Amino acid sequence: MKTILTISALTLLLSLGFFSLMNTASAQEARSAEDMDAIVKLDEIVQLSEHVYRHGQESNVFIVTSEGIIVVDGTCTPKGAQWFKEELDRRFGVPVKYVILSHDHESHICDTQVFSDTAMTVAHEKALPHIVREGRNSAVPQLLFDETMEIRLGGVRVVLYYFGSSHSDNLIQVHIPDEGVLTATDVVRAGKGIGLPDYRDSNVDGLIDVLTSLSQLENVDIVVPGHGPITDQSSFGYYRTYMIALRDRILDALAKDMTIEEILETVTMDDFSDYGNYDQWLRSNIISMWDNMYRVREPNADTKNMYDAQYPIGFPLGGDGQH
């Protein structure tokens, strides 16, 4: 189901501007993406397009319009959510109208309730029970959707997508199509950076499908991950290739009746050693992928011996004496 939330009837066609560093609310000299990310600090604010900004490298984006601001995560900051709120007010002078939670993991949505005096909080419908059950330090979402949702504010159109269970069962992506910006929290990192430390809360096949969909999404020039430098759609392909290779190698090992100890010794993934956090996360990746595959796979059995042991005279018969 698609939900459209229109705040302004005005439709404004936006054009994608050059990347530029922002120390104030007005753009300064345009810079390349590489230069821009090289100078971004944890609490600096960078303008990505006409209305879209990024806060540091460990958070997502916010969209500034004439009628208010839409914040996507972004409050887990060394200086704190209150500082972020005051900084937005100082720079732009309009209230935060919407807070979008990418998913329920607290490391991305902490302290988002700081905006609850002016903002409605939006999330996927599956995020709400996790947030309530776990007592997340975040705003409790008030607007929920299942497949897609549009928010229109001050002439800017923001599209929320849910492509299915992936990194979590409630992760969404946020797209500003007219400006070519996509936020893809926790399903991508720049270049060959492995997107996730492990898959404990993931649907592996779903994640692979989502990576495929995101790599083919139209009107995307800039991809903003949940961590690290900005990137583009090619990074979805790197991560997808790694995921498929790891999954298939674990399945091959399981088909040979290998134990997890044997798998850790034999599945090395050396051909992916140029990925950014290979050494740090390989063991965890293998264990988590093994756990995922173990749960969804049924191995072959020695059916003849199994039935001979259970039914010494032969296979069980039905009530009419037939097999």
N, C-alpha and C positions, 0 to 999 in steps of 0.2 A: 504494500500500500504506500502511495506517495502522499506526503503531507506538505502543503504549501502554506507558509506563514508569511503574510504580506504586511509590512509595517508602513510602507509608503507606496502609493499608486504610481509614483514616478518610475519609469523605466529608463535607465541611463546606460548607454553603451560605453564600456570602459575599454581602454587600450592598455596593453602591457608596456610599462615604461622600462627604462634602463635601471639596472641594479644600482643602488646608491647607499652610502652610509648615512645614517641619520643620528645626529646628536640633538637635534631639535625637531619640531613638528614639520619643518620644511626641508625638502630634499636638498642635498649639497652635491658635490661633484660625483658623477656616475663612476662606478667601479665594476670590475669583473667579479663573478661569483667567487673565484679563488681568492682574489685580493680581499674581498669583503669578509669571507670567513676567516682569513688569516688574522684579521684585526679585531674580530668579535670576542669580547670577554664575557664572563658569565652573566653580567647584568647590563650589558650594552644592548641597545635597541637598534635594529637594522631595518631599513625599509626595503622590501622585496619587490614591490610593485606600487601602483598608484595608491592603493588603499591598504595593502597588506604589509605587516611588519612582523619581525621575529625578535623575540626577547632571549638573548644569549644562545647557547648551543645545547642546553639541556631542557628545553621546553619547546612549545609549539608557537603558534602564531596568534596575532590579534588583528582585527580588521577595523579600521577607523572610517566612520562615515559622518556626514553632517548631522545625523540624528542620533548618533551613539556609537558605541564600540561593541564588537563581538570578540570575546576572549575564548581561545581554544587551549585548555589546560594552562600551562605557563606560570603557575603560581608557586611551584616548588623551586625557590630561588634562594641563594645565599643571603640576600638582603631581606627576604621575607615577603609574604603576600601583601602586607600593609604598605611596605615601601613601593611595591609594584603598583598598587592601586593609586597611591598618591602621585607616583610618577606619571601615570596615564592622565590623571586629572591635571597635573601641572603642564604637561606637554600639549594636550589636546582639548581640554576644557569641555568635554562632553561625557556623559555617564556611560558606564558599561551597561548595556541593555540585555545581553545574552552571554551566558557562560556555557560552552560546549565541552562536555566531558568525552574524551576520546574512548575511554573504557574505564573500568572500575579500579584499576591498579593505583594504589595510593601515591606511588612515587611520581605520578603525573598529575594528579588532581588535588593534591594536598592544599588545604586552606582556601579552596575556591569559594567557601562560604563568605569570604571577606567582601564579595560583591553582592551578597544577597539583599542588601538594602535597596539596590536599583535594578538588579538583573534577574531574569528567569534562567533557570538551569536546564539544559537540554542533554539527553543521553539516549542511547538505545534502550528499549524496554527491558532487555535482559540485564542491564547494568544495575537497575534499581534494587533487586533483591540482594545482590552481592554487596552493594554499598551499605544497605541497612543491616544485613546479617553480620558483616565484618566490622561494623561501626567505623567505616572509613572517615578519616579526618578530611571531609570534603562537603561541599554543598550536596543536598539531596535533590536529584533531578525532579523537575515539575512537569516538563514537556518530554514525552516519550514518543518514539516512532519505531517502526518495524523494518522497513526496507529503505525508503528514501524520504528526505524531508528538505524543504527549501525554506530559507530565511531571507527575507528581503528587507533591507534596512538602509535608508538614505540613498536609494538607487543602486545598491550593491546586492548582487545575488550570491548567496552562499548555499551550496548543495551538500547535504550529508548523505553518505552512502553506507549501507550495511550489506556486504557481499557474503555474509555467512560466517560461521565460526572459524577463527584463524588463530591469531596469537592469544586471543581469549574468545569466549562465546559472545562478547558484546562489543568488540572493537569496531569503531567506525572510522571512516576517512572523511575529511572535510575539503571541499573543492571550491575554489573561486574561479569558475571557468572563464569568465571574461578577462581575467588577468593571468590565466595560465598557472595558477599556484595550487598545489595539492599538498595537504598534510597527510602523512602516512606514518603515524606513530607506531613504533616498535615492529614494523614489518619491513624496514629497510634501513640501511646505513649507506653513507657515501661510498661509491666504488665497490671494492670487495670486502667492505666491513661486514662481518656476519651480523645479521639483524637482531638475533636474540641470544641471550646466554644459555637458555635451555627451553624445553618445550613442555614444562610441567602443566601449564594451563592452556595448552595449544591443541588444536585439531590439525594434525600434520597434513592430511590430504586437503583439508579445507584451506590451510595456509598456502599450499601450493596453488590451489585454484584462485585464491585471492591475489596472489602475486602475478598470476597470468592476467587476470582482469585489470589490475592496476597498470601493468606494463602496456596495455592496449587502450587505456582510457584516453579519450580525445581532449584537446585543449589543456595540455600539461607541459609547461616549460620548466617549472621549478618544483622539485619535490623536497618537502621539509620533513626530515625524520624526527623521531622523538629525542635522538641523541646525535650529536656531532654535526659536521658541516652539511649544508644543503647539497642536493644532488639532482639527478634527473632520472627518467624512467629506466635507463639502462641498468641501474642498480637493482631493480626488481629482478632482472634476469640473472644477475650474479647470485643473488640469494636463492632464487628458485633452482638454479643449477646445483648449488650446494645441497639444498634440501633433498632434491630428488636422488642425488648420488648417495647421500648418507642413508636415506630411507631404503634404497634398493640394496645397498651393501649389507645393511643390518638384516634385511629380509633374506638375502642369500645365505648369510651366516646362520640364521635361525633355521632355514631349510636343511642345513647340514647338522642340525641339533647341537650347535655350539652353545656353550654356557656364556653368561655375561663376562666371566673372567677370560674366556678364550676370545670373545669378540673384542675386548679391550686390547688384547695382544695382537690381533690380526687386522682389525679395521683401523688403518692408520690415517687415511684421507690425506696422504702426502701431496697429492696433486692439488690440494687446496691450501698448502702451507703459506701461500702468499696472501691469504686473507688476513685482515687486520688483527683479529683477536684469536687466531688459530690456536696458539699455544695455551692461552688462558682458558678457553672454553671447550677444547676438543673432547676431553674426557667427559665433561658434563653433557655435551651434545650427544655423545655416543650412548651414555647411560639413559638419558631421557628419551632418545629415539628408540632404543631397545625396549624401554618400558612401554612406549606408545605402540610399537609393533607387536609386542608380546600380548597386549590386551585386545588387539583386533584381529589376531591371526589364530587359526586352528590348525595345528600340525597334523600330518598323516599319522595313522595308527596301524599297528600290526593286527588287522581286523580278524584274521583267521585264528591267531593265538589268543586274541582277546575273547572271541566267542567260544573257542574250545575250552578255555578256562572257566568261562561263566556258564556255559551250557554243554556239559561233557558229551551229551548224546547228539548234539547238533544245534542248529539255529532254532530259536523259539518259534513255536507254531501258533497260528491264530486259532480262534475257537472252532473253526471248521476243519482243523487239521492241516491247513495250507500255510505256506510261508507268507 
